[in-house]
């Protein structure tokens, strides 16, 4: 099957269209989110993942950010995303899953949880175990 000259651009624009529709029609958010994740997961095209990640961030599409970061093994970025969204349980889960090989995840999480103004000291024992 021959490739279209601007296939990648068209694919990115389709994803952006779905993201726009999610914003305009909040009641259909789940439907559009499913379409986006399905397109990204099952495409035979070779999308530019940096473009997709930028779009997901621009439109605050958390599921897409998490999905793409996991798919690409971008654990530091995923940890930073979880921290920015105060997703404490996800922070701990990510560290438990990948912290053996990537000790820096634990260190970054510890730096986050020890900040006194956040009052999240109760997570520290989970990190130090």
C-alpha positions in Angstrom: 0.0 0.0 0.0 1.6 3.3 -1.1 1.9 6.0 1.6 0.3 9.4 1.1 2.8 12.3 1.0 1.5 14.0 4.0 0.1 11.0 5.9 1.8 11.9 9.2 0.4 15.5 9.1 -3.1 14.3 8.4 -2.8 11.8 11.3 -1.7 14.5 13.7 -4.5 16.8 12.5 -7.0 14.0 13.1 -5.8 13.6 16.7 -5.9 17.3 17.2 -9.5 17.4 15.8 -10.5 14.8 18.4 -8.9 16.8 21.1 -10.7 19.9 20.0 -14.0 18.0 20.0 -13.3 16.8 23.5 -13.1 20.4 24.7 -16.2 21.5 22.8 -18.3 18.5 23.8 -17.4 17.6 27.4 -20.3 15.1 27.5 -18.6 13.1 24.8 -15.2 13.3 26.3 -14.9 9.5 26.9 -15.9 8.7 23.3 -13.2 11.0 21.9 -10.6 9.9 24.4 -11.2 6.3 23.4 -10.9 7.2 19.7 -7.6 9.0 20.3 -6.1 6.2 22.3 -7.3 3.7 19.8 -5.8 5.6 16.9 -2.5 6.1 18.6 -2.3 2.5 19.7 -3.4 0.8 16.5 -2.1 3.0 13.8 0.0 1.6 11.0 1.3 5.1 10.4 4.5 6.4 12.1 3.3 9.4 14.0 5.8 11.9 15.5 5.5 11.1 19.2 6.9 14.5 20.1 4.0 16.2 18.2 1.5 13.9 19.8 2.9 14.5 23.3 2.8 18.3 22.7 -0.8 18.1 21.5 -1.8 16.0 24.6 -0.1 18.6 26.9 -1.7 21.5 25.1 -5.2 20.0 25.4 -4.6 18.6 28.9 -5.3 15.1 27.8 -3.9 13.2 30.8 -4.8 9.8 29.5 -2.8 10.4 26.3 0.2 11.8 28.2 0.3 8.8 30.5 -0.2 6.3 27.7 2.4 7.8 25.4 5.0 8.2 28.2 4.5 4.6 29.2 4.7 3.4 25.6 7.9 5.3 25.0 9.5 4.4 28.4 9.6 8.1 29.4 9.5 7.4 33.1 11.1 10.6 34.3 8.6 12.6 32.3 5.8 10.4 33.6 7.0 11.0 37.2 7.1 14.7 36.6 3.6 14.6 35.1 2.3 12.7 38.2 3.9 15.2 40.5 2.4 18.1 38.6 -1.0 16.6 39.0 -0.5 15.5 42.7 -1.1 11.9 41.7 0.6 10.5 44.8 -0.5 6.9 44.4 0.7 6.8 40.8 4.1 8.2 41.9 4.5 5.4 44.4 3.3 2.8 41.8 5.7 4.0 39.2 8.6 3.9 41.6 7.7 0.4 42.8 7.5 -0.8 39.2 10.7 0.7 37.8 12.6 2.0 40.9 14.8 -1.1 41.1 16.4 -0.3 37.7 16.0 3.5 38.0 16.8 4.6 41.5 16.6 8.3 40.5 12.8 7.8 40.4 12.8 7.1 44.1 15.1 10.1 44.8 12.9 12.4 42.8 9.8 11.1 44.6 11.4 11.5 48.0 12.3 15.1 47.2 8.7 15.8 46.3 7.2 14.1 49.4 9.5 15.7 51.9 8.4 19.3 51.1 6.8 20.4 54.4 4.3 22.7 52.7 2.8 19.6 50.9 2.1 17.7 54.1 2.8 14.4 52.4 5.3 13.0 54.9 3.1 9.8 55.3 4.4 8.6 51.9 8.0 8.7 53.1 8.0 5.2 54.7 6.8 3.7 51.4 9.7 5.3 49.6 12.3 4.2 52.2 11.2 0.5 52.3 
